[in-house]
Amino acid sequence: MDDAPTDEAGLPPTSRAVVVGLSAVLPALLFLNTGLGRLLPVVAATGLALAGSLWLAGWERWTAVGRLLASLLVAPTAVGLLAVSGGAVAVAIGGGQTGPGVAAAALVALGGLVSAFGAATAPWGVYDRDRALAAVGLAGRTMVPLSVAAGVSFASGLVRLSSGGDGSGTPVGALLAPVVDPLFAPTPGRTHIAVFCLFLAVVTIAFERAAMSLPLTELLAETTDDVDLAGAVESGSRALGIASVAAVALGLLALGVETGRGQTVIADTLPAGLYDLTVSLTGSPGVRQALWTVLVASIVVRLAVWLVQRAARSSADRLATVLAPYVGGSLLAVGLFLVATPLLDALLETVQSAAPAPVAAGVTRFVTPLVGNYGADIVLLVAGLLLLSVTGTAIGCLWLALVTHYLDERNPGVHVGAAGLFGASVFAATMDVSTWLVLVGLVGAVVVWDAGTFGRTLRREVGPVAETRRTELTHAGGTVAVGGVGAR
Amino acid sequence: MGRRVHRWRGGVAAALTLVSVGFLWGNTLLLAAVVVPLSYIVYGSLSRVPPDAALSVSRTVVDGEPTPGEPVSVELTVENTGPAALTDVRLIDGVPEELAVVDGAPRACISLPAGERETVAYSVMAKRGSYTFGPTAVRIRTLSASDEATVELAADGDGTLTCANTVSEVPLTDATLPRAGTLPTDSGGDGIEFHSTRSYQHGDPVNRLDWRRYAKTGELTTIDYREEQAVRTVLIVDARPAARLTPEPGYPTGAELSAYAAERLFDALSAANVVVSVAAVGLSDEDVPGGLGPDGLAWVDDTDDHTAARVAQLFDGVGAAAARAATATPEPEDPIQQSSALKTDGGVGDEALQAVLARLPATAQVAVFSPLADDWATDCVEAFSRRDYPTTLVSPDIARRDTVGTSLFALDRAARLRRAELAGATAVDWDLDSPIDVALRASFADLFSV
């Protein structure tokens, strides 16, 4: 028989109905009987969002749009994953469960989530190795703008972590004090020529690189009559280079003098006015902060120019495809910045009202000082990064399962859905669920797997056009009958 | 050929999971539930394809004499002749690779109780030639799908689809040619119709002497009759890559349809004892037995009793070239794209036109068959008309007009047909929904009434 593939990704309608129906109904019954009913909408939405991420990542016609939407879906998926597992734990704790009971509740919730994901992906063969890899890549790229935003925010607020700032008492401030204090909180009343000059040299080099990367000659030539503009720019660049070398040389010399000979020698050597000026200039936190700002801005400009140069060499389609996840990540970052404080307040309020008292108190104790010391925006950005990494990890696990052949690559959604339902049924059995429901769940998991794999071979061998309903129903009926006999 | 499919092995893992979790949580229900996966393992192990399973297959080709491009219905009937019911019978009919399935599917999955039969219907797109169906592949699975047997069954009934009727097999009465094979001239000589008289010259045939005049006047004069020169009809098929367009995958290409029309006309003319030459432009050496002529043309003259066979080989070569093109490069979604892409490749066409002109006898009548995907055929018609060759252009209309591209293609083609008419040729626009005979009947009387 010709085994040539014929639209083998999906399932015939009858098998599809069996897989989707059982994967949706049975976990719902298990959730309702284990007290996790409130999580049902979240579980369904998260399963669909996860499947949607894979589906969108594999769009071929509107690649850029698909990637943008997939990158935007990363965030709600992460929130859903956290809400499902956290919600199950909270419900279990609220119900007086401890240890194994909490674990069983969490596993039932995760099983239901996996089952929902399987039900969403199996009918159309959405879950495959290429899509999973693409989705992992998208999740990673979506995190880049948030990482950059977090990095810039952190760099901008680095001064606050020095001894002179209000964040000096934080763990991060204490950790960074040996590096941050010499830069931003120099000891008053003495010279800091070495550190200042070396810092100045670094800033000068960064500024020169950023300025030279800009198309100054091309842009200014249209607005000025100076014919020797290129020469002027070149001279400026050379002057900055010389200044940086001089700063390094002076810094190294000063390093030897300041550490070897001490302040007295410098005070005796320099005229009184010049010494005072040197002390005030090299020890001024304001000047250091200004230099730091120039350094951060120079780095940002250099990165932006590099991105623009890369973009100019690509076609519009290619550019849109590549940039889509970065745009999605940027939108998320901007959204977080804009609504940081109200969002954080709303989240805390939700936790206070919905979570059990011990959990709510723990969250408040943990979050409040963080927000106070580092700011709501950076806390949310880091939290967003952690959340996105949860989605990336989840999709990465799905990809890994295929790469390592732990899952059959021919429509793995069927296997995942059946395994999720099986796991949910097994752990629901430990939560005082009725016997018949557990057995129905177990048999249902087998039927989901059987109908899915049978439908896949059917689709592969006879194609999508042939009428196969009678055979599918006969086969599924046999499987249900055997399961029924076993369960009795 | 039987094969065991170990698809229930996962039951072991499920049973182990139940036992493990059951012990960890101290849950007796889970330990008891081990029976469920074990039941499936037993179910899969005991399931076997019945040893006395038997099937018979018969095939019916509903329309035995289709024209190219016409869907042909095929019915495949499967009967369970064994004593046991077969819950999962999958079959694939051996459709010839050259024929595209345009409706239904030659594949099916059915459940057959003992003694029952089921029919699978599908349609294939007819192409010129004769095609033999292969055996039907059948796979039987058990209810648990853990055991299967695969066989190939030769179907009873129709095993061939033939699409190569000749014109003589269908009515073409109106196309009876009034003076086929002859061309009256203005010069006197041998013939039937009186032309003139002249003084006797030594050597004139005795039967052409005007004896009555000799009896009256005593002068020997010779009667000249209107000379009738033998003419040759040359059929030129445009089989260049530009003509190998198809409106949809599996449908005959423009070149194949042109060859089909030419073949039918060739048969009609041959039956009427008209001397016919056939040429195909755009073939390569591998398409024609013996290769192309030194001028790059595939050309067959009516010289002996084997002419028909050599002409058939030439038309087969057109089909082979089209099939080779279909497998070598993907079909473009839009014919207009391929058409416009090939317009610039005029070198081959120009050489072919020069070669055809060099071969044409002075008294030839020409019929060009082309889908008019580019200007080549129109250029040919204009060149023939300028040289006073009576010319006819037959063009199969392969434009579907269902997209902007195909609509533009249709407009382009209509303009080319108009150009051919303005050049003095007879243009035959073959609507593929009607048989080519209709178009030929309506148009070819003019060609031979000159």
Chai-1 contact restraints between the chains, C-beta under 6 A:
chainA,res_idxA,chainB,res_idxB,connection_type,confidence,min_distance_angstrom,max_distance_angstrom,comment,restraint_id
A,M1,B,A137,contact,1.0,0.0,6.0,A-B,restraint_1
A,M1,B,R139,contact,1.0,0.0,6.0,A-B,restraint_2
A,M1,B,T150,contact,1.0,0.0,6.0,A-B,restraint_3
A,D2,B,I92,contact,1.0,0.0,6.0,A-B,restraint_4
A,V426,B,V21,contact,1.0,0.0,6.0,A-B,restraint_5
A,A429,B,N27,contact,1.0,0.0,6.0,A-B,restraint_6
A,A429,B,L29,contact,1.0,0.0,6.0,A-B,restraint_7
A,A429,B,L30,contact,1.0,0.0,6.0,A-B,restraint_8
A,T430,B,W25,contact,1.0,0.0,6.0,A-B,restraint_9
A,T430,B,N27,contact,1.0,0.0,6.0,A-B,restraint_10
A,T435,B,L29,contact,1.0,0.0,6.0,A-B,restraint_11
A,L442,B,A33,contact,1.0,0.0,6.0,A-B,restraint_12
A,L442,B,V36,contact,1.0,0.0,6.0,A-B,restraint_13
A,F454,B,A145,contact,1.0,0.0,6.0,A-B,restraint_14
A,L458,B,C109,contact,1.0,0.0,6.0,A-B,restraint_15
A,E461,B,R90,contact,1.0,0.0,6.0,A-B,restraint_16
A,V462,B,R90,contact,1.0,0.0,6.0,A-B,restraint_17
A,V462,B,R107,contact,1.0,0.0,6.0,A-B,restraint_18
A,V462,B,C109,contact,1.0,0.0,6.0,A-B,restraint_19
A,G463,B,A105,contact,1.0,0.0,6.0,A-B,restraint_20
A,G463,B,R107,contact,1.0,0.0,6.0,A-B,restraint_21
A,V465,B,A105,contact,1.0,0.0,6.0,A-B,restraint_22
A,A466,B,A105,contact,1.0,0.0,6.0,A-B,restraint_23
A,A466,B,R107,contact,1.0,0.0,6.0,A-B,restraint_24
A,A466,B,A108,contact,1.0,0.0,6.0,A-B,restraint_25
A,A466,B,C109,contact,1.0,0.0,6.0,A-B,restraint_26
A,T468,B,C109,contact,1.0,0.0,6.0,A-B,restraint_27
A,R470,B,S111,contact,1.0,0.0,6.0,A-B,restraint_28
A,T471,B,D88,contact,1.0,0.0,6.0,A-B,restraint_29
A,T471,B,C109,contact,1.0,0.0,6.0,A-B,restraint_30
A,T471,B,S111,contact,1.0,0.0,6.0,A-B,restraint_31
A,T474,B,T87,contact,1.0,0.0,6.0,A-B,restraint_32
A,T474,B,S111,contact,1.0,0.0,6.0,A-B,restraint_33
A,G478,B,L143,contact,1.0,0.0,6.0,A-B,restraint_34
A,V482,B,S39,contact,1.0,0.0,6.0,A-B,restraint_35
A,V482,B,Y43,contact,1.0,0.0,6.0,A-B,restraint_36
A,G486,B,V35,contact,1.0,0.0,6.0,A-B,restraint_37
A,G486,B,V36,contact,1.0,0.0,6.0,A-B,restraint_38
A,G486,B,S39,contact,1.0,0.0,6.0,A-B,restraint_39
A,A487,B,V36,contact,1.0,0.0,6.0,A-B,restraint_40
